[in-house]
Amino acid sequence: MLELKAKKVLVVGMGKSGLAAALFLRHRGAQVTVSDLRSAEALAKDIPALLEEGIMVETSGHGLLTFRRQDLIVVSPGVPLDTPELVQAKALGRPVIGELELAARFLKGHTLAVTGSNGKTTTTTLLGEILSDAGLPTLVGGNIGVPVVGLIESSSDETWSVLEVSSFQLESTVEFHPSIAVILNITPDHLDRHGTFENYCAAKERIFARQTSQDCLVLNADNTPCEAAATRSAATVYWFSVEHPVSRGAWLEQGFVVYRPAADAPTERVMPLGAIPLKGEHNVENVLAAVVAARLAGVSADQICRTVEKFQAVEHRLEYVATRRGVEYYNDSKATNVDATSKAIAAFSGGIHLILGGKDKHSDYTQLEGLLRDRVRAVYTIGSAAAKIESHLRGVVAIRSCETLQKAVAAAALAARPGEVVLLAPACSSFDQFKNYEHRGTTFKQLVKELPD
C-alpha cells in the first residue's frame, strides 16, 4: 500500500476526481497542494473547502517549482500527460499517477472495470444493478458518479467495485488490476488528446496490463481492435457477439441471449432477446457484455434476466424525452463521437432530424454518410465543429446551420412531421457551449419540454 503520511503530494487539476483525490490524500496525512490552470475566481466555490483542510492551492497556471518539490504527483483525467510541467517532473524522477491508480492502491475487494469507446455508462450501471440485486455488496463509480477514491472507505474484502474507466484514466495507471475487465468496443475517439488511434487503443488496453491467467477479460468479438487486443492479454478471454457464436461467452441464438463458460460446456439460455427493454443493437451488445461479466462474478442467469427486464435507459443515453405534435424527441448527448452517433441513428428506421455538433475531436464525419442517406431527413449543426461537419457532409443530406442548440431544436420542431424523430446525437464533445454532456442533454430536454403539445 502506498505510504502517504507526511509525503508532499501535488494534485493537478481541480475537477471532481482531483478534488476527491486531494481530500483523500490529506486525510491520509499527506501535505497536499492542488494546481490548476483556471483562475481563483473560476474555482471560488471549491477553494474554501480545500483551504479549511490545510491544502495549498495554486491557480492561474502551474509553477515548475511546485512540480519539482513533490514526492508524488496525482493527475486528474482531464489533464494531458504531455503537459510540459508533468513531462519535466517525470524527467526528474517524480512519480506521476492518476486518481484511478491512486485509488487502486487502497480499494479493497473485487474490481470489475468497464471501458470502451461507447456504452461504458450503460453497461457499468446495468452491472451495478445486477450484482446489487443478486445480493452482492456493490459499489459503482469511476468515470460515472463517484470518483474511485470516494469508494475506498466503503469497500471491504467482500465488495464488488464496478468501475467505468476512460482512456484518460487508464493511460496513467501502473498497478491497476481488475479481476474482471470489459472492453465493449474500440473506435476512433479522443484523437485530439491521444494523437493517433494506435495511442488510443494502447490506453484502452491498459485495463488488462496487470491481469494474469487467474483474471478474466471480456471482449467484443465483432470489433477488430478488441480481437487484436486479445492477443496481447495474459488473462482468460471471454467474448460476446451479436453476429456469431463464440467459444466462451455470450451471443444470440434463435431469439435468445445464450451463454457458455467454456467451449466444451453446455449452452444456457439467459433471456429472450425481446426481454431487453433498451433501444438499439448497441444496447444488445451492452447487455451481452454485462451477461458475461455478471456470470463470471457468480450471478445466476435468472437473476440477470430479472434485472435486465426492469432496467431503464441511463440519462443522456438514447433517452426518450417526450412526444410533441406526433414527433418523438430523444436525448443522446453522451454520443460524443462518430461511432456513438452511428449507433444512435441505427436505432431508428428513418425519419430522423439529427442535431450534430459541438467541439470537434479530430473526427471524420464522412463515416456517417450511408446512415444519413438512408435514415436522416435533415441535419442541424451547432457549435464550433459546425463548419467542418457541413464540409464533410455537403451533398449527402439537407443541412441547416443553427449555431446553438436552442435554434436547432426550434428548426427541427418546425420541420419534423408526425411519426418522425428529433435526435440529439452530436458526435462531438460539449465543451464549446456547455459545461459537459450532462449540461447539454439537460438543456435539450428543457427546450423540448417548452415546445407546444
Backbone torsions as a table, in degrees:
resi	resn	phi	psi	omega
1	MET	NA	141.9	-176.8
2	LEU	-67.5	127.4	178.0
3	GLU	-84.6	123.3	-175.0
4	LEU	-115.5	-21.8	-173.8
5	LYS	-57.6	124.5	178.5
6	ALA	68.4	5.2	177.6
7	LYS	-78.9	146.1	175.9
8	LYS	-87.8	116.7	-175.4
9	VAL	-126.4	132.3	177.4
10	LEU	-107.1	129.7	173.2
11	VAL	-105.7	123.2	-177.4
12	VAL	-102.5	115.0	-179.7
13	GLY	102.2	126.3	-177.0
14	MET	-105.5	39.6	170.4
15	GLY	-74.7	-173.0	-176.4
16	LYS	-59.2	-45.4	-178.1
17	SER	-72.7	-33.5	177.7
18	GLY	-64.7	-43.1	177.5
19	LEU	-63.9	-43.3	179.7
20	ALA	-63.1	-40.3	179.3
21	ALA	-65.0	-42.5	-179.4
22	ALA	-60.5	-45.9	-179.5
23	LEU	-67.2	-40.2	177.7
24	PHE	-60.9	-47.2	-179.2
25	LEU	-61.1	-41.7	-179.4
26	ARG	-65.2	-41.9	180.0
27	HIS	-68.0	-18.6	175.9
28	ARG	-93.0	8.3	172.9
29	GLY	94.5	7.2	179.9
30	ALA	-79.7	154.3	170.6
31	GLN	-90.3	109.7	-166.6
32	VAL	-110.4	136.9	170.3
33	THR	-123.7	141.1	175.1
34	VAL	-115.2	133.4	179.8
35	SER	-124.0	134.1	-178.7
36	ASP	-144.5	146.3	179.7
37	LEU	-73.1	-21.9	-176.6
38	ARG	-75.9	160.9	-176.8
39	SER	-75.0	162.7	176.2
40	ALA	-61.1	-34.2	179.0
41	GLU	-64.8	-42.0	-179.2
42	ALA	-67.7	-25.2	-176.8
43	LEU	-106.5	14.6	-171.2
44	ALA	-56.7	-33.7	-176.1
45	LYS	-74.2	-20.6	-176.9
46	ASP	-100.8	-25.9	-173.1
47	ILE	-62.2	-45.0	-176.8
48	PRO	-55.8	-41.8	-179.1
49	ALA	-63.1	-36.0	178.8
50	LEU	-70.1	-44.8	-179.7
51	LEU	-62.6	-37.0	179.0
52	GLU	-63.2	-27.9	179.0
53	GLU	-88.9	2.3	-179.4
54	GLY	81.2	22.3	178.9
55	ILE	-94.3	128.2	178.4
56	MET	-77.4	145.9	-176.6
57	VAL	-127.4	128.0	175.7
58	GLU	-116.1	123.3	-178.3
59	THR	-122.2	170.4	176.0
60	SER	63.2	28.4	176.9
61	GLY	137.4	166.2	-179.9
62	HIS	-107.3	127.6	176.2
63	GLY	-89.4	130.0	-178.4
64	LEU	-59.7	-37.9	178.9
65	LEU	-65.9	-34.0	177.2
66	THR	-58.6	-42.2	-177.9
67	PHE	-72.3	-34.4	-175.8
68	ARG	-74.1	-24.5	-172.6
69	ARG	-89.6	16.1	-173.5
70	GLN	-107.5	152.5	171.7
71	ASP	-86.7	-25.6	-177.8
72	LEU	-152.4	142.8	175.6
73	ILE	-121.4	127.8	177.8
74	VAL	-112.2	119.6	-174.1
75	VAL	-104.2	136.0	176.8
76	SER	-73.8	153.8	-176.9
77	PRO	-57.6	-31.7	-176.9
78	GLY	-76.3	-5.1	-177.8
79	VAL	-99.6	117.8	179.8
80	PRO	-62.7	142.1	-179.6
81	LEU	-71.7	-14.7	177.3
82	ASP	-91.6	12.7	171.0
83	THR	-55.1	129.6	-172.0
84	PRO	-51.4	-40.7	-178.5
85	GLU	-65.0	-35.9	177.9
86	LEU	-70.6	-40.3	178.6
87	VAL	-60.6	-44.0	-179.3
88	GLN	-67.9	-40.0	179.6
89	ALA	-62.3	-41.6	178.9
90	LYS	-66.2	-36.2	178.3
91	ALA	-63.7	-28.1	178.5
92	LEU	-87.4	2.4	176.1
93	GLY	91.1	9.9	178.9
94	ARG	-77.9	128.6	177.8
95	PRO	-69.3	133.7	-179.7
96	VAL	-124.1	119.5	178.1
97	ILE	-133.1	167.6	177.3
98	GLY	-99.1	174.4	179.5
99	GLU	-62.3	-37.0	177.7
100	LEU	-61.9	-45.8	179.0
101	GLU	-64.0	-42.2	177.2
102	LEU	-56.7	-50.0	-177.7
103	ALA	-64.0	-37.7	-177.3
104	ALA	-61.1	-26.2	180.0
105	ARG	-71.2	-18.4	-173.9
106	PHE	-120.0	-17.8	-175.5
107	LEU	-68.1	130.5	-179.5
108	LYS	-95.6	164.3	174.0
109	GLY	84.7	-154.9	-177.0
110	HIS	-97.5	143.3	176.9
111	THR	-117.1	128.2	174.1
112	LEU	-117.3	110.4	-173.4
113	ALA	-111.7	137.0	-177.2
114	VAL	-121.7	127.6	172.1
115	THR	-134.6	179.3	-176.9
116	GLY	148.1	159.8	178.1
117	SER	-69.7	-33.8	-178.9
118	ASN	-141.8	149.8	175.3
119	GLY	92.4	-0.7	-175.5
120	LYS	-58.8	-49.0	-173.4
121	THR	-67.9	-43.7	178.8
122	THR	-60.7	-47.3	-177.2
123	THR	-67.6	-41.6	178.3
124	THR	-62.6	-46.0	179.7
125	THR	-62.1	-44.7	179.2
126	LEU	-61.3	-46.2	179.2
127	LEU	-61.9	-39.4	177.0
128	GLY	-59.3	-42.0	179.6
129	GLU	-69.8	-40.3	180.0
130	ILE	-61.4	-49.6	-177.6
131	LEU	-66.2	-40.1	179.2
132	SER	-65.3	-44.6	179.0
133	ASP	-62.5	-28.0	179.6
134	ALA	-80.5	-1.2	177.4
135	GLY	89.7	7.8	177.7
136	LEU	-82.9	136.9	175.7
137	PRO	-64.4	115.4	-167.4
138	THR	-127.4	134.9	172.7
139	LEU	-120.5	143.5	179.9
140	VAL	-128.0	132.3	179.5
141	GLY	-175.4	-156.7	-177.3
142	GLY	100.8	-125.5	179.2
143	ASN	-73.1	-4.0	178.0
144	ILE	-121.6	125.5	173.2
145	GLY	69.2	-111.6	-171.3
146	VAL	-84.0	128.9	173.3
147	PRO	-56.6	152.8	-174.0
148	VAL	-61.4	-35.7	179.0
149	VAL	-63.1	-23.8	178.4
150	GLY	-73.9	-10.5	179.4
151	LEU	-93.4	-14.3	-169.5
152	ILE	-59.7	-47.7	-175.2
153	GLU	-64.8	-26.6	-179.5
154	SER	-89.7	-7.2	-176.0
155	SER	-82.0	151.8	176.6
156	SER	-143.0	179.1	-178.7
157	ASP	-64.5	-21.4	-178.9
158	GLU	-94.7	-8.8	-173.0
159	THR	-70.9	142.9	165.7
160	TRP	-104.0	116.3	175.1
161	SER	-97.6	111.7	-179.4
162	VAL	-97.1	113.3	-170.0
163	LEU	-117.9	130.8	165.4
164	GLU	-87.1	125.2	-178.1
165	VAL	-127.6	135.2	-177.2
166	SER	-100.3	169.2	176.2
167	SER	-62.9	-33.3	178.9
168	PHE	-63.9	-37.5	178.7
169	GLN	-75.4	-39.8	-174.0
170	LEU	-70.9	-31.3	-173.6
171	GLU	-65.9	-17.7	-179.8
172	SER	-107.0	17.5	178.9
173	THR	-86.9	154.2	179.2
174	VAL	-129.1	-53.6	-176.4
175	GLU	-113.3	3.6	-179.7
176	PHE	-54.8	126.6	-167.9
177	HIS	-145.0	81.0	176.6
178	PRO	-72.9	143.4	177.0
179	SER	-75.6	-30.2	171.8
180	ILE	-126.4	123.2	177.7
181	ALA	-118.4	141.7	-179.7
182	VAL	-126.7	126.9	168.8
183	ILE	-115.0	110.6	-174.8
184	LEU	-72.2	-38.6	-177.5
185	ASN	-176.9	158.5	172.3
186	ILE	-134.9	113.7	176.6
187	THR	-133.2	160.0	-174.4
188	PRO	-54.8	126.1	179.0
189	ASP	-161.8	155.2	175.5
190	HIS	53.8	33.1	179.4
191	LEU	-70.3	-18.7	173.9
192	ASP	-67.1	-24.8	179.1
193	ARG	-95.7	-46.9	-172.6
194	HIS	-89.1	-15.8	175.9
195	GLY	88.5	-54.8	-179.9
196	THR	-132.3	159.8	176.9
197	PHE	-64.9	-33.7	178.8
198	GLU	-63.2	-41.1	177.4
199	ASN	-64.5	-40.6	179.6
200	TYR	-63.0	-45.3	177.7
201	CYS	-60.0	-42.7	-179.6
202	ALA	-61.9	-38.1	177.7
203	ALA	-64.5	-44.4	178.2
204	LYS	-60.6	-40.3	-175.9
205	GLU	-70.3	-11.1	176.5
206	ARG	-66.2	-14.0	177.7
207	ILE	-61.5	-27.6	-179.5
208	PHE	-113.6	11.8	-174.3
209	ALA	-60.3	-33.4	-177.4
210	ARG	-101.5	3.0	-178.8
211	GLN	-73.3	153.7	175.9
212	THR	-120.9	-176.0	179.8
213	SER	-65.8	-14.4	177.0
214	GLN	-81.0	-10.7	-178.8
215	ASP	-101.7	168.1	-177.0
216	CYS	-121.3	136.3	176.7
217	LEU	-121.6	123.4	-178.3
218	VAL	-105.1	123.5	-173.7
219	LEU	-130.2	156.6	178.9
220	ASN	-85.6	112.0	-177.7
221	ALA	-71.6	-11.2	-179.4
222	ASP	-98.0	6.5	-176.1
223	ASN	-119.2	116.3	-173.7
224	THR	-57.6	-45.8	177.8
225	PRO	-61.3	-32.0	176.1
226	CYS	-67.7	-40.5	177.2
227	GLU	-60.2	-41.0	179.3
228	ALA	-67.5	-36.9	-179.1
229	ALA	-61.8	-35.6	-177.4
230	ALA	-58.0	-32.3	-178.1
231	THR	-71.2	-15.0	-177.8
232	ARG	-106.3	6.1	-176.2
233	SER	-104.3	140.2	174.7
234	ALA	-89.8	-7.5	-177.1
235	ALA	-76.2	168.4	171.8
236	THR	-80.4	119.2	-171.2
237	VAL	-93.8	132.2	172.4
238	TYR	-118.1	152.7	-174.1
239	TRP	-123.4	161.7	165.7
240	PHE	-138.3	150.0	-176.9
241	SER	-156.0	141.3	171.4
242	VAL	-97.2	-2.0	-173.0
243	GLU	-108.4	-29.5	-173.9
244	HIS	-160.2	161.9	175.2
245	PRO	-63.8	156.0	178.3
246	VAL	-125.8	160.8	-176.5
247	SER	-64.4	-43.6	173.3
248	ARG	-147.8	131.6	-176.4
249	GLY	138.0	-146.1	-174.1
250	ALA	-129.0	147.6	176.5
251	TRP	-157.3	-177.2	179.3
252	LEU	-103.5	135.8	-179.5
253	GLU	-149.6	118.4	177.1
254	GLN	51.6	43.7	175.8
255	GLY	81.1	11.4	179.9
256	PHE	-125.8	151.6	165.3
257	VAL	-83.4	124.6	-179.5
258	VAL	-123.2	159.7	-176.3
259	TYR	-144.8	142.7	167.8
260	ARG	-142.7	140.4	-175.0
261	PRO	-81.2	-16.1	-179.4
262	ALA	-157.8	160.7	-175.2
263	ALA	-60.8	-31.8	-178.2
264	ASP	-97.8	8.9	-178.9
265	ALA	-94.0	154.9	176.7
266	PRO	-67.3	151.5	177.9
267	THR	-87.0	136.8	177.4
268	GLU	-114.7	141.2	173.8
269	ARG	-82.7	128.0	-178.5
270	VAL	-95.4	-45.0	-178.4
271	MET	-168.4	155.4	171.1
272	PRO	-68.1	146.3	177.8
273	LEU	-56.1	-35.2	-179.5
274	GLY	-68.1	-10.3	178.6
275	ALA	-79.2	-11.7	179.8
276	ILE	-80.5	116.1	-174.1
277	PRO	-83.9	-6.6	-174.1
278	LEU	-86.9	146.7	-177.8
279	LYS	-83.0	139.4	171.3
280	GLY	99.5	143.5	178.9
281	GLU	-63.1	-32.0	-180.0
282	HIS	-62.2	-31.4	177.3
283	ASN	-75.3	-25.1	170.9
284	VAL	-63.7	-43.0	176.4
285	GLU	-59.2	-43.7	179.7
286	ASN	-60.3	-41.8	179.1
287	VAL	-65.6	-42.8	178.3
288	LEU	-59.0	-44.1	178.2
289	ALA	-61.9	-41.8	179.9
290	ALA	-65.8	-37.6	177.6
291	VAL	-58.7	-48.5	-178.6
292	VAL	-61.9	-49.8	-177.2
293	ALA	-63.2	-40.4	-179.1
294	ALA	-68.7	-40.2	176.5
295	ARG	-63.0	-39.1	177.5
296	LEU	-64.6	-29.4	177.1
297	ALA	-81.2	-3.6	175.2
298	GLY	98.8	9.8	-179.3
299	VAL	-84.2	139.1	-178.0
300	SER	-72.5	156.6	178.0
301	ALA	-61.3	-40.2	-179.8
302	ASP	-61.6	-42.3	180.0
303	GLN	-67.3	-40.0	177.5
304	ILE	-59.2	-45.9	-179.3
305	CYS	-59.8	-45.1	-178.7
306	ARG	-60.9	-40.4	-179.3
307	THR	-71.7	-43.3	-179.5
308	VAL	-60.9	-41.9	-177.0
309	GLU	-59.0	-31.5	-177.4
310	LYS	-101.7	2.8	-175.6
311	PHE	-73.6	136.0	179.4
312	GLN	-106.4	149.4	178.3
313	ALA	-55.5	138.3	178.1
314	VAL	-71.8	144.5	-179.0
315	GLU	-56.1	137.4	178.4
316	HIS	74.5	8.1	176.6
317	ARG	-118.7	94.9	-178.2
318	LEU	46.1	49.2	-174.5
319	GLU	-90.6	123.2	175.0
320	TYR	-66.9	130.7	-177.6
321	VAL	-103.7	-56.8	-176.2
322	ALA	-171.6	167.3	169.8
323	THR	-115.3	125.1	-179.7
324	ARG	-124.9	118.8	179.3
325	ARG	52.8	41.5	176.6
326	GLY	82.6	0.0	-179.0
327	VAL	-105.0	130.0	178.5
328	GLU	-90.0	140.3	-179.6
329	TYR	-116.8	130.4	-179.6
330	TYR	-125.3	136.9	-179.5
331	ASN	-106.6	107.8	174.0
332	ASP	-122.5	53.3	-178.7
333	SER	-60.3	-24.0	179.1
334	LYS	-73.3	-8.3	175.7
335	ALA	-74.8	81.4	-173.2
336	THR	-99.5	10.0	174.4
337	ASN	-142.9	169.2	-173.4
338	VAL	-63.9	-40.1	-179.0
339	ASP	-63.8	-41.7	178.4
340	ALA	-62.9	-40.3	177.8
341	THR	-65.6	-39.3	176.2
342	SER	-57.7	-44.6	-179.5
343	LYS	-65.4	-37.5	178.9
344	ALA	-66.0	-44.6	179.0
345	ILE	-62.2	-42.3	-177.0
346	ALA	-65.8	-16.2	179.8
347	ALA	-74.7	-10.7	-179.3
348	PHE	-120.8	147.6	-176.5
349	SER	-77.6	-23.6	-180.0
350	GLY	164.4	-171.7	178.8
351	GLY	64.9	34.6	-174.9
352	ILE	-94.9	135.0	168.7
353	HIS	-107.8	108.8	-166.6
354	LEU	-104.9	126.6	175.8
355	ILE	-97.3	117.8	-177.3
356	LEU	-121.1	146.5	170.2
357	GLY	129.3	172.3	-175.2
358	GLY	145.4	-137.5	177.6
359	LYS	-97.0	122.0	-177.0
360	ASP	-67.0	145.8	177.3
361	LYS	-120.0	40.0	-177.5
362	HIS	60.4	42.7	-175.2
363	SER	-92.1	157.3	176.2
364	ASP	-107.4	100.7	-175.2
365	TYR	-79.1	-10.9	177.4
366	THR	-64.9	-18.3	178.5
367	GLN	-65.0	-14.4	179.8
368	LEU	-87.4	-6.1	-169.4
369	GLU	-53.2	-51.0	-176.1
370	GLY	-59.9	-47.2	179.4
371	LEU	-65.1	-38.1	-179.9
372	LEU	-63.9	-43.9	179.9
373	ARG	-62.8	-38.7	-173.8
374	ASP	-81.1	-32.1	-165.5
375	ARG	-129.8	-12.5	-171.8
376	VAL	-111.1	127.1	178.1
377	ARG	-80.3	-37.4	-179.2
378	ALA	-157.7	150.8	174.7
379	VAL	-111.9	138.0	179.9
380	TYR	-119.4	112.8	-174.0
381	THR	-93.7	144.9	177.6
382	ILE	-137.3	162.8	168.6
383	GLY	76.1	-174.2	-172.7
384	SER	-71.9	-19.1	179.6
385	ALA	-85.5	-1.5	-172.2
386	ALA	-55.5	-48.1	-176.3
387	ALA	-62.1	-40.4	179.1
388	LYS	-66.4	-43.7	179.3
389	ILE	-60.7	-45.0	-178.8
390	GLU	-63.9	-37.3	179.2
391	SER	-69.7	-34.7	-179.9
392	HIS	-73.3	-30.4	-170.9
393	LEU	-112.5	7.2	-179.1
394	ARG	-59.7	129.9	179.5
395	GLY	87.9	-9.4	-179.3
396	VAL	-87.0	-41.4	-174.2
397	VAL	-153.8	158.4	175.6
398	ALA	-63.3	131.4	-178.0
399	ILE	-123.6	132.5	176.8
400	ARG	-121.2	120.9	-179.7
401	SER	-81.3	117.6	-172.7
402	CYS	-116.3	-14.8	178.2
403	GLU	70.2	-56.9	-175.5
404	THR	-117.3	160.0	178.2
405	LEU	-64.5	-37.9	179.5
406	GLN	-59.6	-45.5	-180.0
407	LYS	-68.4	-35.5	-179.4
408	ALA	-67.2	-42.9	178.5
409	VAL	-62.9	-43.3	-179.7
410	ALA	-63.1	-43.7	-178.9
411	ALA	-67.1	-41.9	180.0
412	ALA	-66.9	-39.8	179.2
413	ALA	-63.1	-35.2	179.8
414	LEU	-71.6	-34.7	-174.3
415	ALA	-89.2	-29.3	-173.6
416	ALA	-70.5	144.0	179.4
417	ARG	-105.8	158.8	176.5
418	PRO	-53.4	136.2	-177.6
419	GLY	94.1	-10.3	179.3
420	GLU	-95.7	177.9	-172.6
421	VAL	-129.8	136.1	168.0
422	VAL	-105.1	120.8	-172.4
423	LEU	-122.6	121.0	169.5
424	LEU	-90.3	106.1	176.7
425	ALA	-143.9	80.6	-158.6
426	PRO	-72.5	-21.0	-178.0
427	ALA	63.7	15.1	-177.2
428	CYS	-142.7	160.2	171.0
429	SER	-74.0	170.9	-170.7
430	SER	-102.2	-2.2	-161.7
431	PHE	-75.7	0.5	175.4
432	ASP	-81.6	-33.6	-176.0
433	GLN	-125.7	-10.2	-175.1
434	PHE	-134.7	163.3	179.0
435	LYS	-68.7	-37.2	-177.6
436	ASN	-168.8	179.9	-177.7
437	TYR	-67.3	-29.0	176.8
438	GLU	-63.3	-44.0	179.1
439	HIS	-61.7	-42.0	178.8
440	ARG	-63.8	-46.2	-179.5
441	GLY	-64.9	-40.8	178.5
442	THR	-64.1	-39.7	177.6
443	THR	-62.9	-43.3	178.1
444	PHE	-59.5	-45.9	-178.4
445	LYS	-63.2	-38.9	178.9
446	GLN	-66.5	-40.6	178.3
447	LEU	-63.3	-39.7	178.5
448	VAL	-65.1	-43.1	-178.5
449	LYS	-65.4	-22.6	179.0
450	GLU	-84.7	-7.6	178.0
451	LEU	-71.7	149.4	178.6
452	PRO	-66.4	145.0	177.6
453	ASP	-69.2	NA	NA
